[in-house]
Amino acid sequence: MAPDLQKLTLFYDGACPLCQAEILFLGGRNQAGLLDFVDINSDQYNPAAVGVSCEQALAAMYGQYADGVLISGVAVFPEAYRRAELPFMAWLFSRKVLQPFLRFGYRFFAKNRHAISQIFGPGALRLVKANTKQGTS
């Protein structure tokens, strides 16, 4: 991992089970402490301080570097994976040739995440929680 990575705060939808599963997974891999997580549905989220309304934050994933720079959408994922020490995922999500497909897929997911989460979210959340407990036992 590059020592020059700044901390990245991820703003996520805590009402979405798949989103929760991803954050729990990333949190379990956050040994370097380079990721923070803020549920946009909580009192911790301050739209004025971030510069992103709740509606905007619900429409797309946002991340904010320690220096205040915001990133959104698909661009958040390679940065989060890099900090979670998942180099292959960071590499994959940063490939320029894949960007149109990733953006299209992400827009579809973001718009339909609650319906998709009703189907896949509970299982994903159980799987991540089970793996997290195994890793800490």
N, C-alpha and C positions, 0 to 999 in steps of 0.2 A: 504494500500500500504506500502511496506517495505521502511523505510527511508534510507536504504543503497544502493538504486538503483543509479547507475551512469547514467549520460546523455547518450543517444544513438542517433547518427546521422544516418538517413536512406537515402540511395542513391537510387533514383528512376528514372524511365523513364517518364519524363514529357510529352512525345509525345504519351503516352498511356492513353486513357481516363479512363480505369479501375484503372490504377495505380494512376492517379490524384484523382479519387474518394476515393480510400483507404487513400491516404495521406491527403486529405481534411477532411475525417472522423476522422482520428487519430489526426489531428491538432485541430479539434474541441473538442477533449477529452483531450488535452494536458494541463490541468489546472496546473499540477505540474511543467510544463516546463522541463520535462525530455526527450523530443524528439526534435530533429532538423531535418530538411528536406533539402536535396540538390538534385536538378534536375541534372542528369548526362549530360544533353544536354545543360546546362547553363555554363556561364563563372565562376560560383561559384565552379564548380567541378574541382578539381586539381588531376588528376590521379597519378602524382608523389608523392604528399603529402599523398594520401590515400594508394598508393601501389597497386592499382587496375586499370588496363587499362579501357578505355571506352568500348572496346569490351567485356571485362570480366563483367563489370558493367551492360551492356545491356543483357548479358546472364543469369544473376542471381541477385537477390536482395542482397544487401550488407548493413551491418550496422557496425558502428564503435563506440565503447564505448569511453568515455572521456579519458580513459587511453591509447587509441590507438589500443586496441585489436579489430580485425575484426571478424565478423561472416557473414555467407552467407546462402542463400537458405532458407529452411523451418525454420532453427534455428532463423532467424530474427523475425519471426512473434510472437512467445510467448513473446519474450523480448519487442517488440513494444506494444503488447496488455497489458502486465503487466504495462508498463509506462503510457498507456492510460487509466488505471483503468478499464480494461475489464478482470476481473479475470477468468470468465468461458472460454473465448476465449484463454487466456494464458494457462490455465489448459489443454484445449482440444488440442491445438497445441503442447503441451509438452509431451503428452502421448507416451511412447515408442512403444506401440502396434500399434499406428496409423502412426508412422514415415515412414514405407515403402510406405503406401498409399499416405501420404502427400507429400513425396519426388517425387513419380511418378507423382502425380497430378500437383505439382508445376513445375516440369521439362516440362511437356506438356504445361502448361499455359505459362511459360516463353518463350518457343520456338514459341508459337502461339498467344502471347498476343495481337498483333496488329489486327489479324484476329478476335479473340474473342472480342476484344474491339470495333471493327466496329459494331458488333451486340449488345453487352450489355453495352458498355461504355457510350454512350450518355445518356441512361436512368439512369444508375447508377450515373453518374455525376449530372444529373438534380435532382435526388432524394436526394443526399447528400447535394447539394447546397440549395435545398428547406428546408431541415431539419436544415441546419446550419443557414439559415435566420430566421426560426421560433424560434430557440434557442436563437438568439441574439435580437429578437424583444421584 
